[in-house]
Amino acid sequence: MNYKIFKSYEDRMIAFSTEREGYFDNNTEGMSLGAYGQLNLCHYVNDVPAHVEKNRELFCAYHGIERNMLFIPRQTHSCNVKRIEMGVDLDATDGVICNMAGACIGVNTADCLPVLIYGPIHHAAAAIHAGWRGLASRIVTKGIEMMKCEFGSLASDLVCAVGPAISEEIYEVGDELKTQFAKAGFPIEEIFINRTDWAKSHLSLQQAVRWELLECGVKEENIEISEICTYQNSAKYFSARKLGIDSGRIFSGIILKS
């Protein structure tokens, strides 16, 4: 069910990206159907609400999480990052930070980057949804800065992983995006790729987030970026470009163990 990362820290936390298939230990399957099938946990993509809620119950039971300790924001491609507390309003939120033991935080993606960050010294975490808009708004930088302000976590101590997302080979974009990223200080020649057999530029979200993490002070050896392309692997991972907007979402998150 899960593509796991940060395996060296599994005694203290679990980090993961869900796959479409929702098979659990008792052979129970996720409830969602069609382009949402099977394990869609996202509540704002026009899936049947009862199916989403049942999937969340199954997910929590499988991981031993209290249902009220599962925190999933309503994302809008904003630059809003919030600290998780009981009763927090997660509407219009694309990044969350947390140091609550027993909590599971995460973000929904279906081609965009899910950026997961763990601070082992303060046992704190962040989950950030970073499409091109979020990256160009430096949402990852904002999340790291908030972790320092709220928990005392230093960028040099953080470990960061990026889950499955659309690859540069597939992600064709317009040249107007270059202006957006240039204004934000990104190295255009490193993150936009041109080939003679491509009609337009292609954007490497992976290279962009790697550059931003390094710029923030994260050590290169502490950065793990998945090579899985969601578009090319849409049978296993949700891809909005391949399946359409009305489809499920990958849930990438971190469970902070007690």
Secondary structure, DSSP 8 states (H G I E B T S, - for coil): -EEEE-GGGTTTEEEEEE-S----TTS------GGG-S----SSSS--HHHHHHHHHHHHHHHT--GGGEE--B--S---EEE--TT---BT--EEEE--TT-EEEEEESSSEEEEEEETTTTEEEEEEE-HHHHHTTHHHHHHHHHHHHH---GGG-EEEE--B--TTT-B--THHHHHHHHTT--HHHHEE--TT-SS-EE-HHHHHHHHHHHHT--GGGEEE---BTTTTTTTS--HHHH-SSS--EEEEEEE--
